[in-house]
């Protein structure tokens, strides 16, 4: 049955989709699109919306109000940026969103009419990472909930009159990711290696490191939060999965560097706590602890052992009673304090026990 009713429409589109497709294998493209579909659908549902149609890089949704639609669009933009905080602007996925309001014909689980066409036209002039609204949608929006500004008046293809277009002024707020196993991982001896080897060799090493970490994150539910040179920041929802991921990483890395005669083992610190994400910046005191534990692992474990993993007391307590408890060996503080070059950096070491993890 066809029926005409006033409807809030949202359209999303992946920016630069054609260019991205050319760089992906068939399996990688399929995974990307399936993940994106789930991402769009989940956020729509949480905000009382529903996906009407769409596949691949573009989706159409309807919402009970313009304000709900705008809040969903903001969540999409900010969640997408937070999930890709480790990627540069050239690498990360970006979407644009358009929102309209008007009479729409609903028929056979699809939508038709001038408002649908207007939504597509506004989306075509929306820049990446922006949310544009038609004038009707802007008038119905709760301005106390969502801040906006006027963009311009556009003469859009197929529209008889110019359309005034507004945009959502997104105020980025710090996102707190709570109770995570936070991992700081570095390559041991990387500076010496990159100074004495070719760019091709260094690229090969870094590519392998990146590939191994992506694999363990996919397998054990982790997230790569940031990458700076050979330094990677990862998080896992629980200590058990973090330790399992590090065991897999260390085993595979040991085989890789042995087979290629590369003198760069892994240095890893694992803490438990919260991290804070503001736009593309990830920070927090628990990240700093993971960083210090990673530094400590270089002191506790000689370079001849290649891989070294040090974990905090919080990690030890979480895995108490499991097989991991027996792979965590308490470090004798007195035996290594004299080796600390900057004792102040390890002040937490005085108050908390730390453990060496026998993952290989």
N, C-alpha and C positions, 0 to 999 in steps of 0.2 A: 504494500500500500504506500502511495506517495502522500507526503504531507509537507506543508510549508510552515516553517516556524523560525522565530528569531534565534540565532545561533552564534556562539563565539567559536571562531575557527582559528586554529594555530597550524602553521606550516613550518617545518624545519628542513634544512638542507645542509649537507656537508660541503664546505667550501673547497674548491680545487679538487673535486672528486675524480675527474677524468685523469688528472696528472698523477694522483695517488694510485689509481688502478694500474697504470702502466708500470709502476715500480713494485707491485705485489705479485706473488705467485697465486695460483688459483686457490690453494688451501688457505693462504694467509688472508686473501680477500674474503673468502667465505667466513672465516673466523671473525674478521673485522665487522662485517655486515651483520652477522648474527649477534655479536656483542652489542653493536649499536642499536639494533632493534630492541633488544632486551632493556637496554639503558633508557631509551625513549619511552617504552611502554611502562616500565616500572615507575618512573617519575610522573608520568601522566596519571597513572592510577592513584599514586599517593596524593595527588592534588585534585582528585575527583574528575579527572578527564578520561578520555578513551581514544584509542587510535582507530580512525575510521578506515584509512587505507594507506598504502605506501609500502615500498620495499626498497632495499638498497640504501641509497643516500638520502631519500626524501620521504617524509611522513606527514600525514594530515591528521589532526586531532580536533575534538570538540570538547568544550568545557562549560560548566554551569554559569560561570561569570568571567568577565574580563580580568578581574583581579586574580582569580584562581589561575587563569591562563598565564598571566604575567609572572606570578610566583613560580609556576612550574617552569617557565622559560628561564627565569633567573637561576633556578636550581640546576637546570640542564647545563647552562653555561658555566656555572661555578664548579659543579661536580666534575664536568669534563676537564676543566683546567686543572683541578686538584688531582685527578687520576693520572694526569700526564705531566706532573710537575718535574719529572726527570728529563723531559724532552724540550728541545729548542722550539721556537715559534715556527720554524720551517718543517719540523718533524711532527708536531702534534696535530691532532684532529681538531678542526674548528667548525662550528655550525653557525648559521644565521637563522633567525626566527622572525616570522611575521604573524601579527595578530589582528583579526578583523571581527566586526560584529554586524550582522544584518539578516535579512530574511533569506533562508536557505531551503531548497527543496531536498527532502530526505526520501530516497527511494532505493530499494534493494541494497541496503547497507552502504549506500554511497551518498554523496552530497553534490548538488548542482546549483548554478545560479550566478548572478553578477558578483555576489560577495565572495564566492569561491574564486572567481577569476581575479578579483581585486586582491585577494590574499596572495595569489601567485605573482601578480605584478609587483606588489610591495616587497615580497621576498626577493625578487630579482634585483632590487636596488639596495637591499640591506647588506652592509659590510659584514665580514667575518666577526664573530664574537659580539654582535649587536642584536637588539630586539626592537623591531619597528612596529608601530601600531597605526591603524587607519584612524581618521578623525572620529568616526562613530565609536570605535573601541576606546579611544582616549577619553571621550566625553563620559563613557560609562565606568571608567576606571576609578577605583578608590584612591585618590591622590595622597591620602594620609598613609596608605600602605606602600605605595609604589611611586617613587619619584620619576618624573619625566621631563623632557624638554622638546621644544619644537625643532624639527629637522629642516623641512622645506616643503614647498608645494610642488608636486610632481605631475607632469602630463604623462600619464601611463597609457601604454598601448591598449586599445580596446575600450578605454574609459572615456565617456563623453565629456566629463568635467575634470579639471585638475583636482588632485587629492592632497589635502594637507596631511603630512606624515609626522609622527612623533616617535621618539625613542625612549626606552627605559634607561634611566641613569642608574647604573648598577653601582651600589656602594659595597665594595668588597669587604667582607668580614672574615676574621680569622676562623678557620675551621679546625676544630679539635678532634684528633683521632685518638681515642682513648685505649689504654690497656693493651698496647702492642709489644711484641718482641721486636726490639729495634736492633738492627745489625749494621755495623760499619765494617766494610771489607776493603782492604787495600792489597796491592801486589807488593810483595817484599822485594827490594832491590830494583824497583822499576826505574828510578832516576838513573842509576848506573847503566841499566839495560838500554834505555832510550838514548843515552848519550853515546853508546858504543855500537849501536846497531842502526840499520837503515830504516827509513820511514816505512817501507813495505813490511819489514819485520815487526815494527812497533804496531802498525795497523792490524797485522795478523793476530798479534798477542791480545790487543784490546778487543778485537772483534770476537775472539774465542771467549774471553772473559765475559763479555756482554751476552753472548749466546748461551753460555752455561748458566748464567744467572737468570735469564729469561726462562730457561727450561725448568729450573727448580721453582721459580715463582709460579709458573703454570701448574706444576705438579703438586705443590704443597700450599697453594693459596696465598702466596706472598705478593708484595707490590714493590717495584723499584721506585723509590721516592726521588732520588737525585743521583747524578753522575757528574763528577768533576775529575777529569783525567782518569787515573787508575783507582780513584776512590768512589765506592758505591755505597749508597744508603738504602737499605731494604727494610721492610716491615712484614711481620707475620702475625696473625691474630692470636696465636698462642705459642708458648715456649716449645712444646713437643714438635710442632710442625717446623719451627725455626731450626731446631737442632737436627731434625731429619733432613731438612734442606741443606744445612751446612755439611752434614756427613756425606750426602750425595755430591755436593759441590767439591769438597776436598778430595774425595776418592777420584772423581773424574779429572780434577785439576792436576792431581799428582801423576796420573797416567799421561796426561797431555804434556806437561813440562818435561817428564822423563823421556817420552818418545820424541820430543823435539829439541832436547838438550837446552832447555831454557831455564836459567837460574832464578826464576821469580815464583816463589811460593806465595801462599795466602796468609795474610794477617787479619784476624777477625775479632771484633768485640761485640758482645751481645748483652744488651740491657733490657729492662722492662719498664714501660711507662707510657707517657703521652707524647704526641708530637703535634705541632701547630703549623698550619698551612695558611699563608696569606698570599693570595695570587700565586706566583711561582716560587715563593720563598718558603722553605721548610725549616723550622727551628724548634728549640726546646731544650731544657736542662737534661732530659733523659737521653737525647741525641748526643749531648756533650759527654755524658757518662759512657755511652757506647764508643765514642771517639777515644776517650781516655783508656778504656779497656783494650781497644785495638792497639793503641800505642804501647800499653803494658805488655801485650802479647809478644811484641818484638824483643822485649827485655827478658821475659820469663822463658821464652822458647828460643833456642839458638837457631841461626839461619840454616844450619845443616838439616834441621827437621822439616824444612820446607813449609808445611802448613801449621798454623798455630791459632787456636780459638780460646778466648777467655770470656767467661760469662759472669754476670753479677749474682749476688745472693738471691735476688728475687726470682731469677730464672731457676736456680737450684731448688728453691722452695716449691715452685710451680710443678716441677717434674718429680717431686718426692714420691717414692714408692714405685716409680716406673723404671724401665731399663736404663733410662738416661741418668738417673741418680748415681748409678754405679760407674758411669763414664765421666763424672765430674769430680776432679781431684782438687781438694782444697790447697791453695797456695800458701806456703809459709811466708808470712810477711817479713819476718826478721831476716830471712835468707836473701831477700832481694832489695830491701830498702836502701842498702848502700849503693846499689846500681842505678838508682833513680837520679837522673841528671838534674831534673827540676822537681824537687819533692812537693812543691806547692801545687803542681798540676794533679797530683794524686792524693789530695787531702781526703777524698772520699774513701781511699784505701785504708785509712786509719780506723774508720768507723764501720766498715762493711767488709765481709769476707768475699773473696772472689775465687773462681774455680777455673782450672784448666780443663778443657773438654777433650777427651780422647776420641776424636771422630774418625781418625785414620790409624 
